[in-house]
Amino acid sequence: MTAYVEPHEQLVVEVYVRNLAQSIAFYTRLGFTVIRAEPDFAELQWETSLLFLEEIDGLPDPPSPPACNVRIMVPDVDRYWTLCQELGLPVLRAIDDRYYGLRDFTVVSPDGIGLRFASLLANHP
């Protein structure tokens, strides 16, 4: 079966945000790149993956805990842990080695989306 679209375009998360400028600043500090920005919409990229942000007026406060998280694979998760600590981001799950073969942690975005940074554990099959 031939793919309908390129793999990086197939499952793209779009996050509804209360303040687009604040959200763009948040995600770019973490390493995302802005590839398109409009007054109420932005398209961000992490390597070949996309993340859409759309500003919606009147959004309620985000749920606590977050309803979901987005996993971001990185070669040095401890470096991202340090960065997130320096930025004072709310921690949902502290950094640790997990039984499923990742060293990871989860922080929460200004709009209540969990961001789970993870690295593969060297000693896990």
C-alpha positions in Angstrom: 0.0 0.0 0.0 1.3 3.4 -0.9 1.3 6.1 1.7 -1.2 8.9 1.2 1.2 11.5 2.6 4.8 11.6 3.8 5.1 9.8 7.2 6.0 13.0 9.1 2.7 14.6 7.8 0.5 11.7 8.8 -0.1 12.1 12.5 0.4 15.7 13.4 -0.7 17.0 16.8 -2.4 20.4 16.9 -2.5 22.0 20.3 -5.0 24.7 21.0 -3.4 27.5 23.0 -4.5 30.6 24.8 -1.6 32.8 23.8 0.2 31.9 20.6 3.3 34.1 21.2 3.8 32.6 24.7 3.5 29.1 23.3 5.9 29.7 20.4 8.4 31.1 22.9 7.9 28.1 25.2 8.4 25.5 22.4 11.4 27.2 20.7 13.2 27.4 24.1 12.9 23.6 24.2 14.4 23.2 20.7 11.4 23.4 18.2 11.8 25.4 15.1 9.1 27.7 13.7 8.6 27.0 10.1 5.4 29.0 9.6 3.6 31.6 11.7 0.4 33.4 11.2 -1.6 35.7 13.6 -3.4 32.7 15.2 -1.6 29.6 13.9 2.0 28.3 13.9 3.7 25.3 12.5 6.7 24.0 14.4 9.1 21.3 13.6 11.3 18.9 15.6 13.6 17.1 13.2 11.1 15.9 10.7 8.0 15.8 13.0 5.5 18.6 13.0 3.5 20.3 15.8 0.7 22.8 15.1 -0.4 25.5 17.5 -3.7 27.3 17.1 -4.7 30.2 19.3 -8.4 29.9 20.4 -10.1 32.7 22.3 -11.9 31.8 25.5 -10.2 28.4 26.1 -10.8 27.2 29.7 -7.9 26.5 32.0 -6.1 23.3 31.1 -6.9 20.1 32.9 -4.7 18.8 35.7 -3.1 16.4 35.2 -2.7 16.6 31.4 -5.0 14.5 29.3 -2.0 13.5 27.1 1.7 13.8 26.5 3.8 14.0 23.4 7.0 12.0 23.5 10.2 13.7 22.1 13.1 11.3 21.6 16.5 13.0 22.3 20.1 11.6 22.5 20.8 13.2 25.9 17.6 13.3 28.1 19.6 14.6 31.1 20.5 17.8 29.2 16.8 18.4 28.6 16.0 17.6 32.2 18.5 20.3 33.2 17.0 22.8 30.7 13.5 22.2 31.9 14.6 22.7 35.5 16.3 25.9 34.6 13.1 27.1 32.9 11.1 26.2 36.0 8.7 24.0 34.1 6.1 22.1 36.1 7.2 18.4 36.4 4.6 15.7 36.1 7.0 12.8 36.2 10.6 13.2 37.3 13.5 11.8 35.3 14.1 8.1 35.8 15.0 4.9 34.0 11.8 3.1 33.1 11.0 -0.6 32.7 10.0 0.0 29.1 13.6 0.9 28.0 13.6 4.6 28.2 15.1 7.2 30.5 12.4 9.9 30.5 10.6 12.7 32.3 7.4 14.6 31.7 6.9 18.4 32.0 3.7 20.4 31.4 3.3 23.1 28.8 1.5 26.4 29.5 -1.7 24.9 27.9 -1.6 21.7 29.8 0.1 19.3 27.3 2.6 16.9 28.7 5.9 16.8 27.0 7.8 13.6 27.7 11.5 13.8 26.8 13.2 10.4 26.5 16.4 8.6 25.6 16.9 4.9 24.9 18.5 3.0 27.7 21.7 1.4 26.6 21.2 -1.8 28.5 17.6 -2.5 27.4 16.9 -4.9 24.5 
